[in-house]
Amino acid sequence: MLLYLLRRILYTLPIAIGVSMVCFALIHLAPGDPLSAVIPEGASPEVIAQIKTAYGFDQPLPIQYLNWIWRAVQGDFGMSIMTRRPVLSEVGPAVVNTMILAVAAVTLGFGLGVGLGIAAGYTAGSPIDRVVTAISVSGVSVPHYWLGMVLIVIFAVNLGVLPAMGMGAQGSATFALDWVSLRHLILPAIAMSVIPAGIIARSVRGTVIEVLKQDYVQTLHAKGLPGRRVFVHVVKNAAPTVLAIMGLQLAQLLGGSILVETVFSWPGTGFLLNTAIFTRDLPILQGTILVLAMFFVAINLMVDLLQSVLDPRIKRA
Amino acid sequence: MRPRWKTVTAAAVLALLAHSSGATAQEKVLRVAMTAADVPLTTGQPSQGGEGLRFMGVTVYDGLVNWDLSSFEKAAVLKPGLAESWSVSDSDKTVWTFKLRRGVKFHDGSDFNADSVVWNFDKLMKRDSPQFDQAQSIQGSQYYGTIASWRKIDDFTVEIKTKKPDSVLPYNLANLYFSSSANWEKLGKDWNKVAFSPAGTGPWMLKTLVPRERAELVKNPNYWDPKRIPKSDRLVLLPMPDANTRVAALLAGQIDWVEAPPPDAIPRLKSQGMQIVTNQYPHIWPYQISYLEDSPFRDIRVRKAANLAIDREGMVKLLGGLATPAKGMITKGHPWFGNPTFDLRYDPKEAMRLLAEAGYSPSKPAKIKVIISPAGSGQMQPLPMNEFVKENFRDVGIDMEFEVMDWEALRGRRRAGAWAPENKGMHGINNSWAFWDPDIGLLKTAASFEPVPTGFNWGRYSDPKADDLVTRAKLAFDPEEQNKLLAELHTHIVDQAMWIWMVHDLNPRAMSPKVKGFVQAQSWVQDLTPVEMQ
């Protein structure tokens, strides 16, 4: 197991390098100057050259990449072009803020998805199943930022019961587990949860139907096991598949949603990326994308491990 | 028992409500949603362009020269700030003497004097000084480019030398701010720490900074100009790049003031009792055009036709009334407007006649290509507006194509000049423009010797009369005479149809009915000190 873990961690290395190269190359392919947002009006070519040197953009691209990756390995992701603050000090709080939102959205989305999925799976073909399928299809299809706007209009603007934006009365600095802060969490969490809820409901439904058709379930019934106990077996057998999907969804939620976070002015990674894209803050973009990619890899690893714990048939030799 | 329990609860709730309303009544808080995605740089020279100067420049800091933002009716003019007076030497027009205001203190209690000026100019322009700050230097370089050297004469006198005689220097100095050297020393000579606890001389003091989320400013009760001590106790600035979020937050009562509400939200905001404040300000939405060999705009008849083809009133309607039709670069009524004879009216017939003279017609249209962006600072609603112009042009015989790119890419193309290889085949660029100072508004756009990137002449406009007026205006140290020459220059470039000018933005803001006392000046910066929450 330990060996497997080590090997998997080693696997992440080429992935990290690949991701870093792709994101570095893509960003530099975009038209225009990476320093465009900070080059002032009327700057002379000398001033522009000085700025380029100060930011290290006077070097050839491969050298810039190597410099960046070498510093990143040492934990230094560089400085934001716009603010001159260390990238890590920008990405760190954003990741935490997104995590708060993601955990809320995950709890909501997974709870709803699993509940609806099981209900539909058990009643396949019935009106309940159809209603659930309709709900989950709309969950997957509704653009979540649009839903966010609709929620704001209904609950913040018209009813005035929930705040329209922000992460607390005084922002993320004072976020706590109290009603004042949690009120700010409700609408963005709902907006973020509909897609995972829809996806999970559909896959849980499919898996449950499949498991229910298995011989051993028939056998359990035939042996007279109460429905409650059979249910436990069904859930246990459906879990590994569902878990894999959940893992991917969680990773995606941790990446934040550029649109939902922007609509709600939620100061997470999505909001940060949005800002960085518009101001061409390359160090922030590179740092954030790399950190998020690593999250993805780490969560996949955790899901793999969890799956083998839940289902010993999945061997990790 | 029950009724009594109810009474007790009701009393407690009432007491609680009374307590909380009492707390808000004590402190007057103004919450503003900015369009920027981040709080502008707080250390002295703000980032985020005009919005940065507005909320993190003139609030926390002062320049040697300040803007007089007290008038709604008249264009904002300069007034003494940290300098009480200034003069230019008779013998050498590059040498300026500034007499500093006495008794001014930074927010950390240290004194403002000639050393502070020298220290701050070193911070921006002397790369080997210990306090040199790259971030602030970049932000300030648009304004200090003209300065060659500076020195202290005595504790309250400073001498500034410009590279060439430059009568526009005071305008530039209105955007260069002064932070406390003692505060920088105290915070370990670390600008990143200063960012969270800066000390300027302005009417507001930064109390809290949460990057990308909020800045909280409190009033400076010891501000040197007693008339400008803020009427509110606290000013909360929130970066909110999404226009719909800003509007929703205002309607939900989370904020009191939003910058640039989208035109289609105005009716809703009005119906909810919100105030919509607008005023003219130095902004123009134009096509800056190319005068290179391949450009149809080399022919003045085509330039005039293009200007006459545009239904500006229609465009204003499209923008929900939040703009005024342009009559030139400068707004009518501004001291620099002058008296142009070419009237920018909607006259498609005359446009077609001029185009026919130049050899074009709807069946044989003039073909032009213009660079546009889908969004950007000051760009208003660029996509529908450009489509609108395209239709207008098609009606008279100008066939316009667009090259669409993001805002920063477009700015890069403007800085490169029409002659740059990447701009080959482009005849115009839709880069919204400001005329807050004579340089950016007129002098460096019209002079043939001011090409981009140091000047603002993108299209190689070359006109001896304009050049002569620019040279004379740069040497006009008397403000009256300078205004006269600028008006003459504006008259000339409008008559020459130097650019294609469409509309002036009206700089809309939406505010809760509780916001009182705000006078929207005709400027990119605004004074928040008279604003009060009721």
Chai-1 contact restraints between the chains, C-beta under 6 A:
chainA,res_idxA,chainB,res_idxB,connection_type,confidence,min_distance_angstrom,max_distance_angstrom,comment,restraint_id
A,P31,B,A409,contact,1.0,0.0,6.0,A-B,restraint_1
A,G32,B,E408,contact,1.0,0.0,6.0,A-B,restraint_2
A,G32,B,A409,contact,1.0,0.0,6.0,A-B,restraint_3
A,G32,B,G412,contact,1.0,0.0,6.0,A-B,restraint_4
A,D33,B,G412,contact,1.0,0.0,6.0,A-B,restraint_5
A,S36,B,E408,contact,1.0,0.0,6.0,A-B,restraint_6
A,S36,B,R411,contact,1.0,0.0,6.0,A-B,restraint_7
A,S36,B,G412,contact,1.0,0.0,6.0,A-B,restraint_8
A,A37,B,E408,contact,1.0,0.0,6.0,A-B,restraint_9
A,V38,B,I138,contact,1.0,0.0,6.0,A-B,restraint_10
A,P40,B,S141,contact,1.0,0.0,6.0,A-B,restraint_11
A,P40,B,Q142,contact,1.0,0.0,6.0,A-B,restraint_12
A,E41,B,Q142,contact,1.0,0.0,6.0,A-B,restraint_13
A,G42,B,Q142,contact,1.0,0.0,6.0,A-B,restraint_14
A,G42,B,G145,contact,1.0,0.0,6.0,A-B,restraint_15
A,G42,B,T454,contact,1.0,0.0,6.0,A-B,restraint_16
A,A43,B,S141,contact,1.0,0.0,6.0,A-B,restraint_17
A,A43,B,P453,contact,1.0,0.0,6.0,A-B,restraint_18
A,S44,B,T454,contact,1.0,0.0,6.0,A-B,restraint_19
A,V47,B,S141,contact,1.0,0.0,6.0,A-B,restraint_20
A,I51,B,I138,contact,1.0,0.0,6.0,A-B,restraint_21
A,A54,B,Q134,contact,1.0,0.0,6.0,A-B,restraint_22
A,R84,B,A135,contact,1.0,0.0,6.0,A-B,restraint_23
A,I152,B,A248,contact,1.0,0.0,6.0,A-B,restraint_24
A,A156,B,A248,contact,1.0,0.0,6.0,A-B,restraint_25
A,A156,B,A252,contact,1.0,0.0,6.0,A-B,restraint_26
A,V157,B,A248,contact,1.0,0.0,6.0,A-B,restraint_27
A,V157,B,L251,contact,1.0,0.0,6.0,A-B,restraint_28
A,V157,B,A252,contact,1.0,0.0,6.0,A-B,restraint_29
A,P163,B,Q254,contact,1.0,0.0,6.0,A-B,restraint_30
A,A164,B,A248,contact,1.0,0.0,6.0,A-B,restraint_31
A,A164,B,A249,contact,1.0,0.0,6.0,A-B,restraint_32
A,A164,B,A252,contact,1.0,0.0,6.0,A-B,restraint_33
A,A164,B,Q254,contact,1.0,0.0,6.0,A-B,restraint_34
A,M165,B,T245,contact,1.0,0.0,6.0,A-B,restraint_35
A,M165,B,A249,contact,1.0,0.0,6.0,A-B,restraint_36
A,G171,B,V210,contact,1.0,0.0,6.0,A-B,restraint_37
A,G171,B,E213,contact,1.0,0.0,6.0,A-B,restraint_38
A,G171,B,R214,contact,1.0,0.0,6.0,A-B,restraint_39
A,A173,B,V210,contact,1.0,0.0,6.0,A-B,restraint_40
A,T262,B,D242,contact,1.0,0.0,6.0,A-B,restraint_41
A,V263,B,D242,contact,1.0,0.0,6.0,A-B,restraint_42
A,V263,B,T245,contact,1.0,0.0,6.0,A-B,restraint_43
A,S265,B,M240,contact,1.0,0.0,6.0,A-B,restraint_44
A,S265,B,T245,contact,1.0,0.0,6.0,A-B,restraint_45
A,P267,B,R212,contact,1.0,0.0,6.0,A-B,restraint_46
A,P267,B,E213,contact,1.0,0.0,6.0,A-B,restraint_47
A,T275,B,A37,contact,1.0,0.0,6.0,A-B,restraint_48
A,T275,B,D38,contact,1.0,0.0,6.0,A-B,restraint_49
A,R280,B,E408,contact,1.0,0.0,6.0,A-B,restraint_50
